[in-house]
Amino acid sequence: MTYLPSAFIPRDGLSAFLARALASRSFIAGFIVTALIALMALVSFFWTPDDVTKLVVGDRMLAPSAAHWFGTDHFGRDVLSMIMVGSRNSIAVALVAVGIGMGLGVPLGCLAAARGGWLDDFVMRFNDVVFAFPALLSAVMITAVFGPGAVNAIIAIGIFNIPVFARVARAGALAIWPREFILAARAAGKGKTRITLEHVLPNIATLLLVQGTIQFALGILAEAGLSYVGLGAQPPMPSWGRMLFDAQTRMMVAPTQALFPGLAIMITVLGLNLLGDGVSDALDPKLRRRR
């Protein structure tokens, strides 16, 4: 019998999964990049090259040097320190938003697949309403109504993640319910809730894990977009999107001010996408052969 705690362990064992993952260039590259970004965010809690709240007007707009590896901004703040602190803000917003989407969307999708009928129709119509608006536009609308800030950005991004995970969970669950082992479980007297927890969720965990990495990368982009328009993290908290906004009028004078936060966003999203592809290939070797 398969239980939820083993949901992310492939049927042929953890060692076989690790062997396939380590043989995947996408997984290795994505894991290294993601681990380095996460390590940078963790280190920023304890150490940064300079204080991101310290304004030194005499050091404004400095080019990269030994004293300031990535240069300084228009307030004299160290750009490398701001990128380090901004990474933990981006990761925190995206991580919590994905947690909200998965925590609410997966139960809705599984419930719709298990119950069917009017409940299934209601969940799908709710998804259609949310998907009718572009994700970033919806996030801008929500944060504009309730005010800017990291918390409202998390709520806005998380709300859009709910129907994404609901659809993925529902589609995966609908493919599992007609299987023979589900019919055997129902014949044994198990209820739909117990079958969902013990059999359906473990078998769709691969889909949810891969979708989680994709939504995490999109969450990074969404947070940067909200901060760019002033609806994300507020000063003095650094944010990659806010750094791009502040640097856009000085591109001809100090292009590195926009270059480094832009590279941080690009590398982080690329690493997460590569990690998701590698995990997908390792969990589903048939998918890798089809590619």
C-alpha positions as CSV (number, residue, x, y, z in Angstrom):
1,M,0.0,0.0,0.0
2,T,1.3,3.5,-1.0
3,Y,1.0,6.3,1.5
4,L,1.5,10.0,1.1
5,P,4.9,10.3,2.9
6,S,6.5,8.2,0.1
7,A,4.8,10.2,-2.7
8,F,8.0,11.7,-4.0
9,I,9.9,8.5,-4.0
10,P,9.8,6.7,-7.4
11,R,8.6,3.2,-7.6
12,D,12.0,1.8,-8.5
13,G,13.6,3.5,-5.4
14,L,15.3,6.6,-4.3
15,S,18.8,5.4,-5.5
16,A,17.5,4.8,-9.0
17,F,16.0,8.3,-9.1
18,L,19.2,9.9,-7.9
19,A,21.2,7.9,-10.5
20,R,18.9,9.2,-13.3
21,A,19.0,12.7,-11.9
22,L,22.8,12.8,-11.7
23,A,22.9,11.6,-15.3
24,S,20.8,14.5,-16.4
25,R,22.7,17.7,-17.4
26,S,19.6,19.7,-16.9
27,F,19.2,18.5,-13.3
28,I,22.8,19.1,-12.4
29,A,22.9,22.6,-13.9
30,G,19.6,23.6,-12.4
31,F,20.4,22.2,-9.0
32,I,23.8,24.0,-8.9
33,V,22.3,27.3,-9.9
34,T,19.3,27.0,-7.6
35,A,21.5,25.9,-4.7
36,L,23.8,28.9,-5.2
37,I,20.9,31.4,-5.3
38,A,19.4,29.8,-2.1
39,L,22.8,29.9,-0.4
40,M,23.2,33.6,-1.4
41,A,19.8,34.3,0.2
42,L,20.7,32.4,3.3
43,V,24.1,34.1,3.7
44,S,22.4,37.5,3.3
45,F,20.7,37.0,6.7
46,F,24.0,37.0,8.4
47,W,26.5,38.9,6.2
48,T,26.5,41.2,3.2
49,P,29.5,43.2,1.8
50,D,27.8,46.4,2.9
51,D,24.7,47.7,4.7
52,V,21.9,48.0,2.2
53,T,20.3,50.8,4.2
54,K,23.5,52.9,4.3
55,L,23.4,55.9,2.0
56,V,26.8,57.3,0.9
57,V,26.2,60.1,-1.5
58,G,29.9,60.5,-2.2
59,D,30.0,56.9,-3.5
60,R,27.0,57.1,-5.8
61,M,27.1,55.6,-9.3
62,L,30.5,53.9,-8.9
63,A,31.6,51.4,-11.5
64,P,32.4,47.8,-10.4
65,S,35.7,47.7,-8.4
66,A,37.5,45.8,-5.7
67,A,35.6,47.8,-3.1
68,H,32.2,47.3,-4.7
69,W,32.2,44.3,-7.0
70,F,29.0,45.2,-8.8
71,G,29.3,49.0,-8.3
72,T,26.9,51.3,-6.4
73,D,23.5,52.8,-7.2
74,H,22.3,56.4,-7.2
75,F,22.2,56.5,-3.4
76,G,25.7,55.0,-3.0
77,R,24.4,51.6,-1.9
78,D,26.4,48.5,-2.7
79,V,24.6,46.7,-5.6
80,L,26.0,43.2,-4.7
81,S,24.6,43.6,-1.2
82,M,21.2,44.7,-2.6
83,I,21.1,41.7,-4.9
84,M,21.9,39.3,-2.0
85,V,19.1,40.8,0.2
86,G,16.7,41.0,-2.8
87,S,17.2,37.3,-3.5
88,R,15.7,36.3,-0.2
89,N,12.7,38.6,-0.8
90,S,12.1,37.1,-4.3
91,I,12.5,33.5,-3.0
92,A,10.2,34.1,0.0
93,V,7.4,35.6,-2.0
94,A,7.5,32.9,-4.7
95,L,7.8,30.1,-2.2
96,V,4.9,31.2,-0.1
97,A,2.8,32.0,-3.1
98,V,3.4,28.5,-4.5
99,G,2.6,27.0,-1.1
100,I,-0.7,28.9,-1.1
101,G,-1.5,27.7,-4.7
102,M,-0.6,24.1,-3.9
103,G,-2.2,24.0,-0.5
104,L,-5.6,25.2,-1.8
105,G,-5.5,24.2,-5.5
106,V,-4.5,20.5,-5.0
107,P,-7.4,19.7,-2.6
108,L,-9.8,21.5,-4.9
109,G,-8.6,19.6,-7.9
110,C,-8.6,16.2,-6.1
111,L,-12.1,17.0,-4.7
112,A,-13.5,17.9,-8.1
113,A,-12.1,14.7,-9.6
114,A,-13.4,12.5,-6.8
115,R,-16.9,14.0,-6.5
116,G,-17.6,15.1,-10.0
117,G,-21.0,16.6,-10.8
118,W,-21.8,20.2,-9.9
119,L,-18.7,20.5,-7.7
120,D,-16.4,19.7,-10.6
121,D,-18.3,22.2,-12.8
122,F,-18.0,24.9,-10.1
123,V,-14.2,24.3,-9.6
124,M,-13.6,24.4,-13.4
125,R,-15.7,27.6,-13.9
126,F,-13.8,29.2,-11.0
127,N,-10.6,28.3,-12.8
128,D,-11.9,29.8,-16.0
129,V,-12.7,33.1,-14.3
130,V,-9.3,33.4,-12.8
131,F,-7.6,32.4,-16.1
132,A,-9.6,35.0,-18.0
133,F,-7.3,37.7,-16.6
134,P,-3.5,37.6,-17.3
135,A,-1.6,36.6,-14.2
136,L,0.5,39.8,-13.8
137,L,-2.5,42.0,-14.6
138,S,-4.5,40.2,-11.9
139,A,-1.6,40.6,-9.4
140,V,-1.3,44.3,-10.3
141,M,-5.1,44.8,-9.8
142,I,-5.1,43.0,-6.4
143,T,-2.1,44.9,-5.0
144,A,-3.4,48.2,-6.4
145,V,-6.7,47.7,-4.5
146,F,-5.2,46.4,-1.2
147,G,-2.0,48.4,-1.3
148,P,1.7,47.6,-2.2
149,G,3.9,45.4,-0.2
150,A,5.4,41.9,-0.1
151,V,2.4,40.4,1.8
152,N,-0.1,41.6,-0.8
153,A,2.2,40.4,-3.6
154,I,2.3,36.9,-2.1
155,I,-1.5,36.9,-1.9
156,A,-1.9,38.1,-5.5
157,I,0.5,35.6,-6.9
158,G,-0.8,32.8,-4.7
159,I,-4.4,33.4,-5.9
160,F,-3.4,32.9,-9.5
161,N,-1.5,29.7,-8.5
162,I,-4.7,28.1,-7.1
163,P,-6.4,27.3,-10.4
164,V,-3.1,26.2,-11.9
165,F,-2.6,23.5,-9.3
166,A,-6.3,22.7,-9.3
167,R,-6.3,21.9,-13.0
168,V,-3.1,19.9,-12.8
169,A,-4.4,17.9,-9.8
170,R,-7.8,17.3,-11.4
171,A,-6.3,16.1,-14.7
172,G,-3.9,13.8,-13.0
173,A,-6.6,12.4,-10.6
174,L,-9.1,11.8,-13.4
175,A,-6.5,9.6,-15.1
176,I,-5.9,7.6,-11.9
177,W,-9.5,7.0,-10.8
178,P,-10.4,4.4,-13.5
179,R,-7.3,2.3,-12.8
180,E,-7.7,-1.2,-11.5
181,F,-6.0,-0.6,-8.1
182,I,-8.5,2.2,-7.4
183,L,-11.4,-0.1,-8.2
184,A,-9.9,-2.7,-5.9
185,A,-9.6,-0.1,-3.1
186,R,-13.2,0.9,-3.6
187,A,-14.2,-2.8,-3.5
188,A,-12.4,-3.1,-0.2
189,G,-14.7,-0.5,1.3
190,K,-12.4,2.6,1.2
191,G,-14.0,6.0,0.9
192,K,-13.1,8.6,-1.7
193,T,-11.1,10.7,0.8
194,R,-9.0,7.8,1.9
195,I,-8.4,6.6,-1.7
196,T,-7.3,10.1,-2.6
197,L,-4.8,10.4,0.2
198,E,-3.4,6.9,-0.1
199,H,-3.5,6.2,-3.8
200,V,-4.3,9.3,-5.9
201,L,-2.0,11.9,-4.4
202,P,1.1,9.6,-4.5
203,N,0.5,8.9,-8.1
204,I,0.2,12.5,-9.2
205,A,3.0,13.8,-7.0
206,T,5.4,13.9,-9.9
207,L,3.1,16.2,-11.8
208,L,2.7,18.5,-8.8
209,L,6.4,18.6,-8.2
210,V,7.3,19.6,-11.7
211,Q,4.5,22.1,-11.8
212,G,5.7,23.5,-8.5
213,T,9.2,24.3,-10.0
214,I,7.5,26.0,-13.0
215,Q,5.3,28.1,-10.8
216,F,8.2,29.0,-8.5
217,A,10.1,30.4,-11.5
218,L,7.0,32.3,-12.6
219,G,6.6,33.6,-9.1
220,I,10.1,35.0,-9.2
221,L,9.2,36.8,-12.4
222,A,5.8,38.0,-11.0
223,E,7.4,39.4,-7.9
224,A,10.0,41.2,-10.0
225,G,7.3,42.6,-12.2
226,L,5.2,43.9,-9.2
227,S,8.3,45.4,-7.6
228,Y,9.1,47.1,-10.9
229,V,5.8,48.9,-11.0
230,G,6.1,49.8,-7.3
231,L,3.5,47.2,-6.0
232,G,5.9,44.7,-4.5
233,A,8.4,45.0,-1.7
234,Q,8.8,48.6,-0.6
235,P,11.9,50.6,0.2
236,P,14.2,50.3,2.0
237,M,13.8,46.5,1.4
238,P,15.8,45.8,-1.8
239,S,14.1,44.0,-4.7
240,W,15.4,42.9,-8.1
241,G,12.4,44.5,-9.8
242,R,12.7,47.8,-8.0
243,M,16.5,47.8,-8.8
244,L,15.6,47.5,-12.5
245,F,13.1,50.3,-12.2
246,D,15.6,52.6,-10.5
247,A,18.3,51.9,-13.0
248,Q,16.2,52.3,-16.2
249,T,16.8,56.1,-16.4
250,R,20.5,55.7,-16.0
251,M,21.2,53.0,-18.6
252,M,23.5,55.2,-20.7
253,V,25.5,56.4,-17.6
254,A,25.6,53.3,-15.4
255,P,24.4,50.2,-17.4
256,T,25.7,47.8,-14.8
257,Q,23.0,48.9,-12.3
258,A,20.4,47.2,-14.5
259,L,22.7,44.5,-15.8
260,F,23.3,42.7,-12.5
261,P,19.7,42.5,-11.2
262,G,18.5,41.5,-14.6
263,L,21.1,38.7,-14.7
264,A,20.0,37.6,-11.2
265,I,16.4,37.2,-12.4
266,M,17.4,35.5,-15.6
267,I,19.8,33.0,-14.0
268,T,17.4,32.2,-11.2
269,V,14.5,31.5,-13.6
270,L,16.7,29.5,-15.9
271,G,18.1,27.4,-13.0
272,L,14.6,26.6,-11.8
273,N,13.4,25.6,-15.3
274,L,16.4,23.4,-15.8
275,L,15.8,21.8,-12.4
276,G,12.2,21.1,-13.2
277,D,13.1,19.5,-16.5
278,G,15.7,17.4,-14.8
279,V,13.4,16.3,-12.0
280,S,10.7,15.5,-14.7
281,D,13.1,13.3,-16.7
282,A,14.4,11.5,-13.6
283,L,10.9,10.8,-12.3
284,D,9.6,9.7,-15.7
285,P,12.2,8.0,-17.8
286,K,9.6,7.4,-20.6
287,L,9.2,11.2,-21.0
288,R,13.0,11.5,-21.5
289,R,13.0,8.8,-24.2
290,R,10.1,10.5,-26.0
291,R,12.2,13.7,-26.1
